[in-house]
């Protein structure tokens, strides 16, 4: 066999993108260059590792096994590069964080000073719902995740980051108070798989509140914009709407059992082999989280 690093990198990227076109864009290579690398990689094996069906790339079962091994090889190469840089006094490598969408208002303040201090680090932040965040950890695609509800399916390490509070939010022109809001205004939910959605449903069930009309939107920002348009009310994290509250575009409606209180956590797999970058990020959070909270999140 004469397998090269570029062949492995191209193959894993195409598998993850499920598309030669998308992989070529991500790798900054032409489509013919990606196709050549794929063919050269396939030539190393007697068994097909992929097939093209209706112009769509599909790894074979054997190809998926090669993909898992290839990912491990790439991870080990990156770890070697990071350790080599660390011995030279330089922190270098890739840091990927998967975050629930409500934490997008929080995580930049904790990440920004770290990457500014270590400018040679490549940072990737994926913002999605809780189910996708947990899946990313399960598949070892992320170094860390930011969540407000700890998953029970994985053995985890964690750092408690800061408080998260959810309130009933409505357009400033809404006159109803208390439970009458639920009777006269639609309630806007996040999509299934969202931790905010789960918290809302648990609250409504506990308080025996029957929602007359409800809408579903797929991001926290979309929910906020819907409430700003007076489409309905919602139970939302306070941190993402402070400016709208200050400008009296939105308001908090006091409600029994609210706010829903939780915390944001930085979590990672207990069996994760921490890179020098990951280890440095953990040390940074433990040392700097309190000053960051005091500077940016304390009234």
N, C-alpha and C positions, 0 to 999 in steps of 0.2 A: 504493500500500500504506500501511496505517496500523497497523503492527505495534507492540505495546507490550512493555515489559520483562516485565510480568506474564504475558502470553501465552507468551512464550519460556520463562520459568521454569516455568510450569505444564506446558507440552508436554514439556520435557526431563525433568521429574520423573515424569510419567506414563509416558514411554517407559522410564525406568530402573526404575520400580516394576512395570511391566507391568500396572498396575491403577489405575483412577481412585480406588477406595476407599483403597488404600494411599498413593497420592499425596496425597489430601486430608488424611490423618492426618499425613503428613510435613510438609505445607505449613501445617497448622493452618487449613485452609479446609473449608467444607462441600462435600459431593459436588456439589450443584447449582452452586456457585460455580466449581468446577474444570471441570465440564461446559460451563458458559457460556464460560469462557476458551478451552477447546479449540475450541468451535464458532466463536468469534470469530477464533481463529488460523486455522482451516481456511478461513474465508471470505476470507482473504488470498490463497488459491491456487486456481487452476482445476483442479488435479490433486489427488485425495485424498491426504492425508498419513497417515491412519489409517482403520481400520475396526474395527467391533465384531462379533466372531464368537463365538457362544455366550456372550455377555456378557463376553467377554475382549477387552481392548484389544490391537490389533495395528498397529504402524506399517507403512505400505506401503514399498516400496523407495525411492520418492521421499521419503517421510516420514523414513526413516533418513538420507538425505542432508541434509534440513532439520535433523534432530536433531544431526548432527555440526557443522553450521554454527552452530546455536543454542548448543551447548556452547562453541564458540570465542568466540562473542559474550559469553556469561556470564563466561567466564574473563577476557576483556579488560576487561569492566566491573569485575570484582572487582579486577583489577590496577590499574585507574585509581583505584578507591577506596582501595586500599592505598597507592599512591604519593601520593595527596592527603593521606592521614593521616600518612604518613612526613614529608612536608614540614612538617607541623604539629607534628612531634616525637612523634607517636603511632603505635605499631605496631599495626595493625588488619587483620584479615582471617581467612581460613580456612586451617587446617593439617590435612591429612589424611595419616595414616600407616597403611600396611597392614603388619601384622606376622604372622609365623609364630607358631603358638600357643605354642611353647616359649619365645619371647622375651617373652611377656606378663608374666613375672616380672621382666624387666629394664627394658623400655622406660618404665614409669611413673616410675622414678627419674631418667631422663634428660629426660623431658618435663615433669614436675611443676615443677621450679624455673624452667623457661623460661616456662610459661604463667602462673605466679605473678608473674613479673617483668613480663609483658605481659598484663595481665588482660583486655584488649579482644580477644584472639585467640580465635576459635572453634576448638576442637580436636575432631577425629574420629579415633578409632583403630579400625581394623578388624582383628580377630584371626581368622585362618583358616589353611589349609594353604599350602604353598609354591606349588603350581600356581595357586591363586587369587590369591596375592600377586603373582606374576609377571604374571598376566593383568591385574591392576589397573594395574600399571605400563605394560604394553603398550598398554592402552587409555587411558592418561593420566588415570586416575581417582584416582590417589593422587599426592601430592607426593613421598613417601618410602616406602621399604619396609625392613623389618627381616628379614634372612635369615641363615642359617648356611651356605648353599651359594649361590655366585654364579651366577645364570642366564647361559647362554651365548648367548641369543637376542637380547640387547639390548646396545647400547653404553651403558655405565654409568660414573658417578662413584661413589666410595664413601668412607666413613669406617670404619675398623676400630674397632669399639666395645669388645668384651671377649671373653675366652675362653669357650668352651662345651665342656663335657666330658660324655660319656655313659657311664654305668656299668651293670652288671648289678644290678638291684634286685629284692629279694624280701621277702616277709613275714618278720618277725623270728623266727617259729617254724620256718622252713624250716631243716633240718639239713644238707641236701646241700651239697657244695662243688664248685667247679670245673665241669667239663663234665657232671657227673652231674645238675646242675640241669636241663639241657636234656632229659635222658632221662626224668626223673621228674616234671617240672612243665611245664604248658603255657606257651608263650611268647606274650605279649600284644603285638600289633603295632598301630601307628597305621594309618590308612587310606592307600590308594594316593594319591600326590600329596604326601605328607608327607615332608619332608627327613629326619626321624627314622626313618621307615620305610625310606627308601633307605639310610641309614647302617647300620641294622640288617641289612638284606639283604646289603649289601656285606661287612659283618663276618662274617656266617655263612658266606657263600660263600668268603671268604678263609681262614677257619679250618676249612673242610670240616665244618661242624656241620650235622647233619640234625635238624630239629625234628620231634618226634613229634606234638605237638598244638599248634595255634596258634589264638588268637582275635584278632579285629580290632575296635578301637574307634576312634571318630572324633574324639577330642580327648585331649590330654595329661592333662587333669584326670580324664577317664574312665578312662584307663589307670592312673593313680595310685590311684584309688578301687578299681579291680579288684584291684590288687596288695595294697592294704590289706585287702581282703576275702579274701586268700589264694586268689584265683582262678587265679593264675599269676605268673610273673616277667616282667620286661621290661627292655629297655635304654633308659634314660631320662636326660635331663639332670639333673645333680645339683642345679642351682639351684632347681628346683621342689619338692624334697622334703627340704630341709635341716631343717625343723622336725620332720618325721616321723622322720628319722634321729636327731635329738637326743633325741626322746621314745621312741626304740627301738621304734617301730611298724614301721619298715622297716629293712633293712640292705643294705649293699653286699657283693656276693659277688665276691671277686677272681677274675679270669678272664684267661687269656692273650689279649693283644691289646687289652685294655681298660685305661683308658678310650679311647673314640674322641674325639679332640681336633679341635675346629674353632673357628671364631670367629663371633661375630655381627657383621654389617655393617649400617650404614645406607647404603642405595643410592638413587640417583635417575638418571633418564635423562640422558644426556649432552646431548641436544638440548632438555632442559626449559628453558623460559623461567622463570627463578626469580623469584618474587614477592619483595617486601621481607620478608615473613614467612619464606619459605623460606630466603632468604639469611641472615637473622638467626639462624635455627635452626642452619644449618651453622656459622656463626661461634661460636655458643654451644657446640655439641658440641666443636669443635676447642679451645676455651678451657677448658671445664669438665668434659670427660669423665673426665680423670684424677682430679681431686678427688672426683667422684661415685663412681668405682670404689673409691677408697681409703676413702671414708666408708661405703659400703653393701655392698661385695662383697669386702673384704679381711679375712681372719680375724684 
